[in-house]
């Protein structure tokens, strides 16, 4: 199995990911041609830089003659520019004006004139991606990244996703980052992208709505279920775009995997920190273990408890809590216990680091006096997600592959159940249509 491993010891942003892709062998001409075909007034500038003693590829997006910049610098410059304009305006007119600023989710703040902000709604962004001269799978990936960003912003600002206007993440440079990320990731030709724990940074960052702690609220929401840490660097190391790229493209966080390394690439961030290389490293290779050429292996913990004196109504509640608290799976098996009493064998599969917490939950919520634990080796197929658009809405398709060949695929039950309930359509109809659309798209 061919693997790409992202090492985010200095976080991740859209431009760092593109730089790592190019440095690892994705043709620069592929990304440059993708941007040119978008016809949105943007171009790429690709150069070699040194960050903390490491030579890396830097990808900058130029829009209408201006280069993109970290949003901390962007908002500092915007505030300075607006302050300068308001100062001149005050002297010219000798009276004050109350300007309203609409941030990335549309809420009002007295910071800068709203007329200077251009925002795009999710519908417009979907249309631009739909017209892009890229593959259908890359379109789905790019759309999924933007939808992940939109969902995070909508949640933070308590509004429908279609009402979100992307002033920061919807800017042209971010559109370029996201669409090129989708195209470049596809060009890698790997079965799986694995990610290291991410260094998120520390301190505060200036956003459209004001000064927020790092990670910013939307970024933190995107990082749910991700492995993160901070070394105390006073900077926003993981940007919203970078977090969304990881959320959509990678499904697993792990230490450096066992692999035969083919090549690696370094993507540079905009800032150069003293004594810290501000780069993203992307390593590509083949899984080294004999069986891992077909499946991936990891260690899981198995927790078991025999229950014969508990109210059956409580059992369903316990199962739900276990899954919500991080169990990989939980199930009950009917057993005949001592004194011929019928009972249930509760089995829980989890990551070893979650075993103690889940064992405490079992003790707290059930009547058992003992929980058995053992570690086992689990072999799994490489898995990824693709989105298909049905007449009732989007459905995720889980796809399993072995040696790059798809072996299983299935529509996500919860997505289908939600659409079936909302539109009063039989569940099996939604599942069948999602599968049909996926197979049709794959043939093209």
Secondary structure, DSSP 4 states (H G I P E B T S, - for coil): -EEEEEE-TT-B-HHHHHHHHHHTT--HHHHHHHHHHH-SSEEEEEEEEEETTEEEEEEEEEETTEE---HHHHHHHHHHHHHHHHHHHHHHHSS-----EE-TT--EETTS-GGG----BHHHHHHHHHHSSS-HHHHHHHHHHHHHHHHHHHHHHTS-GGG-B-SSTTSHHHHHHHHHHHHHHHHH--SEEEE--EE-EESEEEETTEEEESSPHHHHHHTTT--EE----BEE-B-HHHHHHHHHH--EE-SSPPEEEEEEEEEE-S--BTTB--EEEEEEEEE-STGGGT-EEEEEEEEEEEESSS-HHHHHHHHHHHHHTT-SEEEEEEEE-GGG-EEEEEEEEEEGGGHHHHHHHHHHHS--S--EEEEEEEEE-EEEEEEEEETTEEEEEEEEEETTEEEEEEE-HHHHHHHHHHHT--HHHHHHHHHHHHHHHHH-
